[in-house]
Amino acid sequence: MKWIIKLVFEAAPGSPVEHDVGMIERAEKISPATAGLTITEGKALLASLQKQIVTAQVEQHVASIKPCPQCGNALRTKGCSQSTLRSVYGNVGMRIRRLRECPCSGSQAHSFSTLVTNKSPITPELRYITAKMAALMPFRKVADFLGELLPLSAQATASTVRNRTMKVGRRLQKSAEVLAAATSNGPCKELLVGFDGGYVRNRQQRPERNFEVVVGKALDRDGHATRFAFVRNGGFEAVSAVGLALRQCGVNKATSAAGFCRQPAVRPAR
Ligand SMILES: [Zn+2]
């Protein structure tokens, strides 16, 4: 048995264009191992689909660029640059065209990209799935796990997983600061702040890889709780995390605050 998988693209109504995506072959006899798509086939099909869809989207975008709104002349091409879109279903190379400003604007020497993107744009879904997995398991395990399911070109190294996760973390931090400013509970008269922490140790016994995580909870008189966490010796980020929590509680100079922390365990003398 054979299945030929095609993608039908209809840029305009009534003008479909077919593209081959892949082919699946099976023996007549079916078993659990041969029923449906294998992971390898699924990855190859998704990568092929992604490549053709993204390529068509970029071409359509370029074709839809309007002539100069002032004089009606078409804008001249300055050339193309290469960019690679990184997505859950694979990396796709894109040719991004640059256009010159129209001479009627008096700035013909200037040019602009037809697609606002950097050299290596990444889809929000790939950022999301990478950061979510990285919150649950070590970076190396995330890279291995995603490699099992995602197309070959979408696979990442442990350092790539780490870098993407750190970027997502920084964006979350910024979003939290914006939200804190918008959702402050008004002036706070009394506040209780509790701290606790623990060490995360590297199993390889390398002291420079150990760090202490401090977590805390701020509780106002009405029972509203705000939680925070930071890495001790984390510098600005630690100060920012505590400051953010206090701003969310509405702390000001008149606030009466008390802090609590767990007493360290006393080890018996040897
Ligand atoms: Zn013009």
Residues whose N, C-alpha, C, O or C-beta is under 5 A from the ligand:
A	BS01	ZN	C68 Q70 C71 G72 C102 C104
